[in-house]
Amino acid sequence: MKKLIFLITFIFLAYSTYAQKFDFPIVSNTVPSVQNAFIALLHNMAYLSEKSTMVDNIKYENTNIRYIEYIDFILNKMTFENIRNYFLSISQNIERIDYLSLSKKQQENFEYFLRTAIVDSWTFGTGSIDFVNLPIIENSDINLDAFNDKIIQEQNNITNYETQLNALPKLEAIQKMIDDAVIEYRELQNSTPKTARAVQNKENRMAELKNIEAKARKQHIEVSDQIKILKSRISSSRTNIRNIELQRENEIKNLNEKAKQNYIKNLHDNINNFYQWKDFFNNKNNIIREYLIAIDIRGHLTGVINDYIPQRQVQSFRTRLDAFCAGWGI
């Protein structure tokens, strides 16, 4: 019973905090007010991807209400038009700030804040943002010439070794030479010459056959050894090629991963930069749109609608989500 009460209380508290997370404080023409407003805007964007906002696999009577309130707030308050208007109010109040009332250092700090609004653990760049839909990012500066040159060299080695291998005498032919010499030797050994000259010819031929057999057996050993060496070298070169190709793939993977991390870092840096937001709303970049695509806001909210919204309201929320995404151009 205590466990049940704890879980229900946890769910209520988890969902009752979302309104505090999605906060749009009133903006005035003071540095603290502008900073507070821009931080709140960044928080709101960060919380869009906060998967812990939802409590999965726990279903109680009031859970649907909390999900409805959560997604209703997003679709109502986080639209392109509302965010643009809120940002415009921040921008207008920045222009109204009395900079003569600030010290030089205060003004420098404020300018730094506008370029890099680093706040608490919910800011962009801390790893809290779950990027699940990044574009395919490849490093355009990858130089694979060194790897390719090594592969070509190994391929040339293989061609050279195979040429040498094909030029070697065939073991079958050498073995036939041995067999023929042995057979003829045995035939002569069993023959009976009738004349002294025939006896001499027999002895000479048998000695010749012994010499032929000995040379052939030596050649057989030498060629067999050479074949083993060349085949071993071919195998080594093929192994080298596979290893080089693996190194090349790892290099591409590592460089592409570095490019991906640089993309994420740039995305973080740009999201934290007030002037990047200003350029976005002036149609000079797509940074906010890229962010919403990267966190897969459509997929995230579609999952919430499909899994946690009462079925009779699902279609209505899907329609509103389509309008929400269309407004952001995603």
C-alpha positions as CSV (number, residue, x, y, z in Angstrom):
1,M,0.0,0.0,0.0
2,K,2.8,2.4,0.9
3,K,4.5,1.5,-2.4
4,L,1.4,2.3,-4.3
5,I,0.9,5.6,-2.6
6,F,4.5,6.5,-3.3
7,L,4.2,5.7,-7.0
8,I,1.0,7.7,-7.4
9,T,2.6,10.6,-5.5
10,F,5.7,10.3,-7.8
11,I,3.6,10.5,-10.9
12,F,1.6,13.5,-9.7
13,L,4.8,15.3,-8.8
14,A,6.5,14.4,-12.1
15,Y,3.7,15.8,-14.1
16,S,2.8,18.7,-11.9
17,T,6.3,20.2,-12.5
18,Y,5.9,20.4,-16.3
19,A,4.1,23.8,-16.0
20,Q,7.1,25.1,-14.1
21,K,9.5,23.8,-16.7
22,F,7.6,25.3,-19.6
23,D,7.8,28.9,-18.3
24,F,7.5,32.2,-20.2
25,P,8.4,34.9,-17.7
26,I,7.4,38.5,-18.5
27,V,10.2,40.4,-20.2
28,S,11.3,43.9,-19.3
29,N,14.1,46.1,-20.5
30,T,16.6,45.0,-17.8
31,V,19.6,42.7,-18.1
32,P,18.3,40.2,-15.4
33,S,14.9,40.1,-17.0
34,V,16.3,39.5,-20.5
35,Q,18.6,36.8,-19.2
36,N,15.9,35.1,-17.3
37,A,13.6,35.1,-20.3
38,F,16.2,33.8,-22.7
39,I,17.2,31.1,-20.2
40,A,13.6,30.1,-19.9
41,L,13.3,29.9,-23.6
42,L,16.3,27.6,-23.8
43,H,14.8,25.5,-21.0
44,N,11.5,25.2,-22.8
45,M,13.3,23.9,-25.9
46,A,15.4,21.5,-23.9
47,Y,12.4,20.1,-22.1
48,L,10.8,19.2,-25.4
49,S,13.2,16.3,-25.7
50,E,13.2,15.4,-22.0
51,K,12.0,11.8,-22.1
52,S,11.9,11.7,-18.3
53,T,9.0,14.1,-18.5
54,M,7.0,10.9,-19.2
55,V,6.7,8.1,-16.7
56,D,6.5,5.0,-18.9
57,N,4.9,1.7,-18.1
58,I,2.9,3.1,-15.2
59,K,-0.8,3.5,-15.7
60,Y,-3.1,5.0,-13.2
61,E,-6.4,6.9,-13.5
62,N,-4.9,10.4,-13.5
63,T,-1.9,9.6,-15.8
64,N,-3.9,10.3,-19.0
65,I,-4.8,13.7,-17.6
66,R,-1.1,14.6,-17.0
67,Y,-0.1,13.5,-20.5
68,I,-2.9,15.5,-22.0
69,E,-1.8,18.6,-20.0
70,Y,1.8,18.0,-21.1
71,I,1.2,17.7,-24.8
72,D,-1.6,20.3,-24.8
73,F,0.9,22.8,-23.4
74,I,3.4,22.1,-26.0
75,L,1.0,22.2,-28.9
76,N,-0.5,25.4,-27.6
77,K,2.5,27.3,-26.2
78,M,5.5,26.0,-28.1
79,T,4.2,26.8,-31.6
80,F,6.4,28.7,-34.1
81,E,4.3,31.8,-33.8
82,N,4.3,31.9,-30.0
83,I,8.1,31.2,-29.7
84,R,8.8,33.8,-32.4
85,N,6.6,36.4,-30.6
86,Y,8.3,35.7,-27.3
87,F,11.7,35.9,-28.8
88,L,10.7,39.2,-30.5
89,S,9.7,40.6,-27.1
90,I,13.2,39.6,-25.7
91,S,14.9,41.2,-28.7
92,Q,12.9,44.4,-28.4
93,N,13.6,44.7,-24.7
94,I,17.3,44.2,-25.3
95,E,17.2,47.3,-27.5
96,R,15.5,49.2,-24.8
97,I,18.1,48.4,-22.1
98,D,19.8,51.5,-20.6
99,Y,23.4,50.5,-21.3
100,L,24.7,53.7,-19.7
101,S,23.4,52.4,-16.4
102,L,25.7,49.3,-16.7
103,S,29.4,49.2,-16.1
104,K,31.7,48.3,-18.9
105,K,32.3,44.8,-17.4
106,Q,28.5,44.3,-16.9
107,Q,27.9,45.1,-20.5
108,E,30.7,42.7,-21.7
109,N,29.3,39.9,-19.5
110,F,25.8,40.5,-20.9
111,E,27.2,40.4,-24.5
112,Y,29.0,37.2,-23.7
113,F,25.8,35.7,-22.3
114,L,23.9,36.5,-25.5
115,R,26.5,34.6,-27.5
116,T,26.8,31.7,-25.0
117,A,23.9,31.4,-22.6
118,I,25.4,28.6,-20.5
119,V,23.1,28.0,-17.5
120,D,22.3,25.0,-15.3
121,S,22.3,21.2,-16.1
122,W,19.4,21.6,-18.4
123,T,21.2,23.7,-20.9
124,F,22.3,22.5,-24.3
125,G,25.7,20.9,-24.5
126,T,25.6,18.9,-21.3
127,G,24.4,15.6,-22.9
128,S,20.9,15.9,-21.4
129,I,19.4,16.4,-24.9
130,D,18.6,13.2,-26.6
131,F,19.4,13.6,-30.3
132,V,17.8,10.6,-32.0
133,N,17.3,11.8,-35.6
134,L,20.6,13.4,-36.7
135,P,21.2,13.7,-40.5
136,I,23.8,11.5,-42.1
137,I,27.0,13.3,-41.4
138,E,30.2,12.5,-43.2
139,N,33.6,14.1,-42.9
140,S,34.4,15.6,-46.3
141,D,38.1,16.0,-45.4
142,I,38.8,12.3,-45.1
143,N,42.0,11.5,-46.9
144,L,42.2,7.8,-47.7
145,D,45.2,8.0,-50.2
146,A,47.6,6.4,-47.7
147,F,45.3,3.4,-47.1
148,N,44.5,3.1,-50.8
149,D,48.2,3.2,-51.8
150,K,48.9,0.4,-49.3
151,I,46.1,-1.7,-50.7
152,I,47.3,-1.2,-54.3
153,Q,50.9,-2.2,-53.2
154,E,49.6,-5.4,-51.6
155,Q,47.5,-6.1,-54.7
156,N,50.6,-5.6,-56.9
157,N,52.5,-8.0,-54.6
158,I,49.8,-10.6,-55.0
159,T,50.0,-10.3,-58.8
160,N,53.8,-10.6,-58.6
161,Y,53.6,-13.7,-56.4
162,E,51.0,-15.3,-58.5
163,T,53.1,-14.7,-61.6
164,Q,56.1,-16.3,-60.0
165,L,53.8,-19.2,-58.8
166,N,52.5,-19.8,-62.3
167,A,56.1,-19.7,-63.7
168,L,57.2,-22.6,-61.5
169,P,57.4,-26.1,-62.9
170,K,54.3,-28.1,-62.2
171,L,54.8,-30.6,-59.3
172,E,52.7,-33.2,-61.3
173,A,55.2,-33.0,-64.2
174,I,58.2,-33.4,-61.8
175,Q,56.5,-36.3,-60.1
176,K,55.8,-37.9,-63.4
177,M,59.5,-37.5,-64.2
178,I,60.4,-39.3,-61.0
179,D,57.8,-42.1,-61.6
180,D,59.0,-42.6,-65.1
181,A,62.6,-42.8,-64.0
182,V,61.8,-45.3,-61.3
183,I,59.7,-47.5,-63.6
184,E,62.3,-47.5,-66.3
185,Y,65.0,-48.2,-63.7
186,R,63.1,-51.2,-62.4
187,E,62.5,-52.5,-65.9
188,L,66.2,-52.3,-66.7
189,Q,67.1,-53.8,-63.4
190,N,65.0,-56.9,-64.3
191,S,66.4,-57.1,-67.8
192,T,69.2,-59.5,-69.0
193,P,71.5,-58.0,-71.6
194,K,73.1,-60.5,-74.0
195,T,76.2,-58.6,-74.9
196,A,78.9,-56.7,-73.1
197,R,77.9,-53.5,-74.9
198,A,74.2,-54.1,-73.8
199,V,75.4,-54.6,-70.2
200,Q,77.4,-51.4,-70.4
201,N,74.5,-49.5,-71.9
202,K,72.2,-50.9,-69.1
203,E,74.5,-49.7,-66.4
204,N,75.0,-46.3,-68.0
205,R,71.2,-45.8,-68.4
206,M,70.5,-47.0,-64.8
207,A,73.0,-44.5,-63.5
208,E,71.5,-41.8,-65.7
209,L,68.0,-42.7,-64.4
210,K,69.2,-42.5,-60.8
211,N,70.7,-39.1,-61.5
212,I,67.4,-38.0,-63.2
213,E,65.4,-39.3,-60.2
214,A,67.7,-37.6,-57.6
215,K,67.6,-34.2,-59.5
216,A,63.8,-34.5,-59.9
217,R,63.2,-35.3,-56.2
218,K,65.4,-32.3,-55.3
219,Q,63.6,-30.1,-57.7
220,H,60.2,-31.4,-56.3
221,I,61.3,-30.4,-52.8
222,E,62.6,-27.0,-53.9
223,V,59.5,-26.2,-56.0
224,S,57.2,-27.4,-53.1
225,D,59.0,-25.1,-50.7
226,Q,58.8,-22.2,-53.2
227,I,55.1,-22.8,-53.7
228,K,54.6,-22.7,-49.9
229,I,56.5,-19.5,-49.6
230,L,54.7,-17.8,-52.4
231,K,51.3,-19.0,-51.2
232,S,52.2,-17.8,-47.7
233,R,53.1,-14.4,-49.1
234,I,49.9,-14.2,-51.1
235,S,47.9,-15.1,-48.0
236,S,49.8,-12.5,-45.9
237,S,49.1,-9.8,-48.5
238,R,45.4,-10.7,-48.6
239,T,45.4,-10.5,-44.8
240,N,47.2,-7.2,-45.0
241,I,44.6,-5.9,-47.4
242,R,41.7,-7.0,-45.1
243,N,43.5,-5.3,-42.1
244,I,44.1,-2.1,-44.1
245,E,40.5,-2.1,-45.3
246,L,39.4,-2.5,-41.6
247,Q,41.7,0.3,-40.6
248,R,40.3,2.4,-43.4
249,E,36.7,1.7,-42.3
250,N,37.6,2.5,-38.7
251,E,39.3,5.7,-39.8
252,I,36.2,6.7,-41.8
253,K,34.0,5.7,-38.8
254,N,36.1,7.7,-36.3
255,L,36.3,10.8,-38.6
256,N,32.5,10.6,-39.3
257,E,31.8,10.3,-35.6
258,K,34.1,13.3,-35.0
259,A,32.1,15.1,-37.7
260,K,28.9,14.1,-36.0
261,Q,30.1,15.3,-32.6
262,N,31.2,18.6,-34.1
263,Y,27.8,18.9,-35.7
264,I,26.1,18.4,-32.3
265,K,28.5,20.8,-30.6
266,N,27.8,23.4,-33.3
267,L,24.1,22.8,-32.8
268,H,24.5,23.2,-29.0
269,D,26.5,26.4,-29.5
270,N,24.1,27.9,-32.0
271,I,21.1,27.1,-29.9
272,N,22.7,28.9,-26.9
273,N,23.5,31.9,-29.1
274,F,20.9,34.7,-29.0
275,Y,22.1,36.0,-32.4
276,Q,21.6,32.6,-34.0
277,W,18.0,32.7,-32.9
278,K,17.6,36.1,-34.4
279,D,19.0,35.0,-37.7
280,F,16.7,32.0,-37.6
281,F,13.6,34.2,-37.3
282,N,15.1,36.4,-40.0
283,N,15.3,33.3,-42.3
284,K,19.1,33.4,-42.3
285,N,19.6,29.9,-40.9
286,N,17.7,26.7,-39.9
287,I,19.2,26.1,-36.5
288,I,15.9,25.8,-34.5
289,R,14.4,23.6,-37.2
290,E,17.5,21.4,-37.2
291,Y,17.2,21.0,-33.5
292,L,13.5,20.0,-33.6
293,I,14.3,17.5,-36.3
294,A,17.3,16.2,-34.3
295,I,15.3,15.5,-31.2
296,D,12.6,13.9,-33.4
297,I,9.9,16.1,-31.8
298,R,7.3,14.7,-34.2
299,G,8.2,11.1,-33.3
300,H,8.4,11.8,-29.6
301,L,5.0,13.5,-29.4
302,T,3.4,10.9,-31.8
303,G,4.5,8.2,-29.4
304,V,2.9,10.1,-26.5
305,I,-0.3,10.6,-28.4
306,N,-0.5,7.0,-29.5
307,D,0.4,5.4,-26.2
308,Y,-1.1,7.7,-23.5
309,I,-3.9,9.9,-25.0
310,P,-7.5,8.5,-24.7
311,Q,-8.4,7.0,-28.1
312,R,-11.3,9.3,-28.8
313,Q,-8.9,12.2,-28.6
314,V,-6.0,10.7,-30.6
315,Q,-7.1,12.0,-34.0
316,S,-7.6,15.5,-32.7
317,F,-4.2,15.6,-31.2
318,R,-2.6,14.1,-34.3
319,T,-4.2,16.9,-36.4
320,R,-2.9,19.5,-33.9
321,L,0.6,17.9,-34.0
322,D,0.6,18.1,-37.8
323,A,-0.2,21.8,-37.6
324,F,2.4,22.3,-34.9
325,C,5.1,20.6,-37.1
326,A,4.0,22.5,-40.2
327,G,4.3,25.8,-38.4
328,W,7.9,24.9,-37.6
329,G,8.5,23.7,-41.1
330,I,9.3,20.1,-40.2
